[in-house]
């Protein structure tokens, strides 16, 4: 699905010190070839064998028990960590970034880049069906929220100001992810 976005910064700041931006949606690609029906997490199923296609459904009490306080606040209550504080903001080791709620692989270090926005940034997802994008109208803004397709956990937002080849910036909370380093490569015998 293509839609456009235009963002304007208004001349005042939100209580958190961030400028208020208003976004109007129109043609740009979000998360690969998503249809509008995939914008709703209830209609989007992960389908990879390596990441079970079964939805992860837990009670609020179960989520509170298995997640840290920060992970619970971000993944289940749509919170955000303070900019430049996340463990993966300046982390560039080779490997995979998984959902902290269910373990589904979401991003690869191959698409991570230094965006200097204060949060880990990726220009593409590992597989389009592993994330769900939907409109977020919180805090007086209109943004595109990114959720895990398997457990519905809030990951962050995607913006149309990233590098080639996608032009997208998936701005993701460190606490919403767990990093799995790539196995060391065996040196070739000479």
N, C-alpha and C positions, 0 to 999 in steps of 0.2 A: 504494500500500500504506500502510495506517495502522498505526502501532504506538506504544505509549506509552513514555515514559521518565521515570524519577524518579532524581534525583541526590542523593546525600547526601555531605557533606564530612566526612571522618573527621578526628579530632583530631591528626593528625601530617602532616608534609610529606615529599614525595618528595625525593630527593637534589638536584633542581633547584630546590627552594624552592617548588614548587607543591603545594597541598593535594591529597591523594589523594581522588578522587571515585569513587564506585561508581554505575554506571548500570544500571537494570533496564529492559529494552525492552518496550514495549506500544504503544497506538495514537497515532501522530502521523505526519503526512505528511512524507516526506523526498524532496526533489528532484522535486516534481511527482507525476505518477501512475505511479510505478515499481512494477513487480511484483516479487515475490521473485526471479524469475529474473534480473532486471536488477541485483540486488545483486552478482552475480558478473561481474567484468570480462571473463572469457572468453566470456560469453554475451551481452554488450551491445555492439552495433555503432552507431557514430555514423552518421546517415543523411542529413545535410544536404549538398546539392550544393556550397554555399559552403565547407564543410569536408569534404574527401574522406572517404567512408565507409570507406576502406581503413585497416586497423589499421597502426600504425607499429610495426614489430618490428625491433629492433637488438640486436646483441650487447653485452655489458657493455663491451667495449673501444671499440665505436662510441659508446656513450653517454658514456663517459669523455672521448672525443676531442671531442665536439661541445658538451658542457655544461661550465659552470664547475664548480669543485670544490664550491661551495655548492649549485648546482642539482643536481648529481649526487647529493650526500648527501641532499637533500630528495626529489627526484623518484624516484630509483631505490632509495634505501636507507631511505626513510620517516623521514628526519630532520626536524628543525624548527629554524627560526632563533630566536635569542633574542628575547623580547618587546620591542617598541618599537624594534627596530633595522631592520626592513624598509623599503625605499624606498617602498613603497605604503601603509604604515600610515596616514599622515596625508596621503595624496594624493587630491585630489578633482577633478582635471581631467576634463573630459568625454571619453569614449572607451570602448574595449573592452579587456578583460583576456584575454590568450590564454595557452595552455599554453606554457611555456618549452621543453618537450620536442618538441612537434609543431606548434605554431602554431594549434591549434583554439581558436576563440572560446569562452570559458567564462562570463565575467561582463561586465556592463555597468556603467558608472559610475552609471547610473540606479538601480541597486539597492545601491550601496555606501553605507555609513553609518558614522558614528563610534561604534564600540561600546566603545572604551576598554579593549579586552581585550589590546592589544599586537600584534595582527596585523590585516591588512586583513579587513573583514567585509562580507558581502553578505547580503541577505535572500532572494535568489532567484538561480537560474542563468539564463543566457541562453536555453538550451534544455535541457530535462530529460534528453534522450538524450545530451548531451555530457559528463555526469558519471556515475560509478558510485558508489553508496554501499554500504559493507559494514561489518560488525561488526569492530572493532579491539579486541583484548583485551590490548594491550601495556601495560607499566608498571603492572600491577595494577588497571587500569581497564577498563571496557567503554564504548567510544565508537563513533560512526559515522564511519568514514573516508571521505574524498572523493577519488576518483581520476579522472583524465582517461579518458574512454571510448575514445579513439583510441590513446593510447600506453601507458596503464596507469600513468602517473606519479602519485605521491602528491602531493596538493595541500594537504591539511589535514584538518579535521574539521567536521562540522555538529552544531550543538546546538539545542535547543528553547527558546532564551531570546532570540530575535530579535524585531524589531518586526513590526507588521502590514504587509502583509496575510498573510504566511506564518507568522510566529512563529518563523522559523528564523534561525540565525546561521551562515553558512558562514565559518568561521575559516580563512583561506587564507594560506599562506606567500608572502611577496613574491617570493622567489627562484624559486617555482614558476610565476610568471607574467611575461609581457611586456606592457607597456601600449602600445596603439596609439591615439593621440589622434584625436578626431573632426576631420574637415576643417573649416577655418574656414568659417563661413556667409557668403555674399555678402550685403552690405547691399542692401536693395531700392531700386530707382530711385524717385526722387520726382518 
